[in-house]
């Protein structure tokens, strides 16, 4: 994220972060200017959102925004932050729900709690604050983007957090709740893994398609999900409902 294409901020750090950076032209200016990320905002402590932090170890330092629960898990659980600190300075910025935090001069965020009943792999961290969503707002346009890659249930409280945003990046992990068990790939449903399914009663499509948000885009999509196929019936159904599927290289402006 950037308001001026000079200061950049990262939402989560996936294992693909190196290739993502290399493939994004805005991070490689023609004039040779060296671009660095100011900070990383973490939604949770899942490996697919945090392993990329280790690939950023050769920088001058890293500022990590995370809740107390996520910070504790990454320090004493997975040990990712403790390992990273052996290579570069790491500054932890505690994420507090509902508090506006400036990102440079023109952007700010506010985090909101995303309750989950997913089993904790590393006991000891606080049960609250395990997952958050972020509302990123441009102070000039006053338009907002909501980043919500992990949500188990779209409760009224969560739906209220989406009100008035211009762009929604939303959890699209599985099409069906029983997708993984039906394929013999796992014994857990989508909801048991912490992700609301797209289809079915109480699914995200049913609840999100009526909302007056300019762009609603599914991200965090598992490779079992048929919406990844442009010509699948599921993808065509999303198109008719005004929902989009995120693709590599997509740029959004709010």
C-alpha positions, 0 to 999 in steps of 0.5 A: 500500500502507498499514498505517494508511491514512495512510502510503502506498507505491506499487508501480511508477508506470504512465502511468495513475498520475494517474487511479489516484490520482484514482479511489481514495477512500482517497487523498482523505479527507473531512476534507481531509487531504493524502495523499502517497506515502512512496516508490515501489518499482520492479520494473524500468526498463520504461517502463510501470512508470516513466513515472508517476514524471514525473507525481509531479514536483510533490510535495515530493520522492520516495523511489525504491527500485530496484536499482543496475541499474534506477537506472542505466538510469533515470538514464543510459538513459531519463533519467527520474530525471534529468528528475524530479530537475530538478523535485523532490528524489529520494532513491534507496534501493538495493534489495538482494536478501533484505534486509528494509526497513521501510515505516513502522512496520508494513510491510516488504519483501524483494526477490528477483531475477527472472532475465531474458534479455530484450534490454537496450535501454540497455547499460551497466547491470548485467545482474543486478538488472534485474527483482525481485519484492517480498514485502510483509509486515505485521508485525502479522498476519505475512501477506505479499503477493508482487508479481511483474508481470514474470517470464520463467520460474517456476523452482524458485527463483522458486516458492520465493519464493512459499511461504507468501504469502497473496496473489500478484499475478502476471504475466498478460501473455499467454495463449499464448506465440505470442499476439502473433506469431499476431495479427500484432502483434509478432515476439516471443513472450511469453517473449522479451518477458520474460513467462511465458505463462499457458497451455501446458507450463511456463506459469504456470497449470500451475505456480501453480494447485496452490499453497496460496495464498489468492488468486492474481491475474493482473495486467499483462495485455496487451489481446490476452489473452482473460482480460480477457473475462468470458465467454471460455473462457480466463477460465472455465478460470481460474475453475475453477482458482481463479485471479483476474483483477485489476480496477480498484478492487480492494482487498486486505487481508492 
